[in-house]
Amino acid sequence: MFASYRPILSLLRGTAFLLAASGLHGLLLPLRGQLEGFSTASLGLMGTAWAGGFVTGCFFAPRLVRRAGHVRAFGAFAASGAIVALLTGLIINEYVWILLRAFTGFTMAGAFMVIESWLNEKATNENRGTVFGLYMMVTYASIMGGQMIVAGGDVRSASLFMITGILFCLSLIPTAVSTASSPKPLQDVKLDVKGLYANSPVSAIACLLVGIANGAWGTLGAVYGARIGISTAEIALMMSLVVVAGAAMQLPAGRLSDKTDRRFVLAGAAFGAALFAILIFLFEPHSSVLVIVLTAAYGAFAYTLYSIAVAHANDHASDEDFVKVSGGLLLLYGFGTMIGPLLAAALMGWFRPEGLFLATALAHLCLAAYTLLRISRRAPVPIEDRDAFKTQPADRSVTPEALRLRKAEADG
């Protein structure tokens, strides 16, 4: 039995190092930028640049991979990530960091598309579900592990940037020495916004708005924590628990949506996320325990929304359109993550650090209101005609290749 998983173990090891590097670097930059006195607008632009680079990578990385091959392309992406991480430690300048974050987003998209297409081809119908589950476990554990490295280091020194570079380099070793054959060429990514909206207006708008909220939090959550005075270790824990709480709540929320109109669950979760965001904005908690509890509760609602939106869209789509629809929604989510950091940075500058939650609350309230409006305009899909809910990773480190892996797992 163990032998059937050997072809993917090197890929999972490389994924673990890559995600740990990404998690560490993504948390380190806003914390160090905050200490260096970078403006909130600049810190927000770093998130926008990362998202822009990632979306661009989803479109253009397949062409690079087809030209160079999976192994060489992945090595180039991982090495580029290491170079960028070291440059950010060498050149402490907000404008340079914004530019470098765009390159990081592009290289991460390419690296993940290589890994996910490779996993998809090496998995069999018998073990595909386990492979997908292992991949998700590695994803969440590695991101959280990378973020927690910040808690044990000195943000003011160059050591954490060096560790990030080392992790990026370590990620290319397992695939470089693997004897597994390369998978088939990557497919080009296409986006049909008009078709996505016609299929499910709620899902299209939801993914854009959820991207705005999650992009704002993912980029500026650490800045919020630093400005209200909680410790670096507590910030790392707060950022990790938000995603973990959302991952844990996906299945219960999804099962509930299987039994009723998914749009009611979508609107309810959006209201829940908005409620906790408004509480934080109004009451300005500074106790680290209270902040961590409230943000985790926020994450439990906010990070379930993407999966429910995708499930609702797939209720209206045919099976053969799963990848096309889900991939398009993912790119809309990516466009949202480009907008969110800018909106949140503006509100944090106009009000106070809690302005971050005003930005997310506005996005979630708009989502809830639009969903309720659509409920009155369109009848729900009968329960017997739906597919069962499937969890979806809702991080920015998700590419259309991950969706193809998820589709193959569901069909197998």
Buried (B, 14 or more C-beta within 10 A) or exposed (E): EEEBBEBBBBBBBBBBBBBBBBBBBBBBBBBBBBEEEBEBBBBBBBBBBBBBBBBBBBBBBBEBBBEEEBBBBBBBBBBBBBBBBBBBBEEBEBEEBBBBBBBBBBBBBBBBBBBBBBBBBBBEEEBBBBBBEBBBEBBBBBBBBBBBBBBEBEBEEBEBBBBBBBBBBBBBBBBBEBEBEBBEBBBEBEBEEEBBBEBBBBBBBBBBBBBBBBBBBBBBBBBBBBBBEBEBEBBBBBBBBBBBBBBBBBBEBBEBBBEEBBBBBBBBBBBBBBBBBBBBBEEEBEEBEEBBBBBBBBBBBBBBBBBBBBBBBBBBBEEEBBBBBBBBBBBBBBBBBBBBBBBBBBBBEEEBBBBBBBBBBBBBBBBBEBBBEBBEEEEBBEEEEBBEBBBBBBBBBBBBBBBBBBBBBBEB
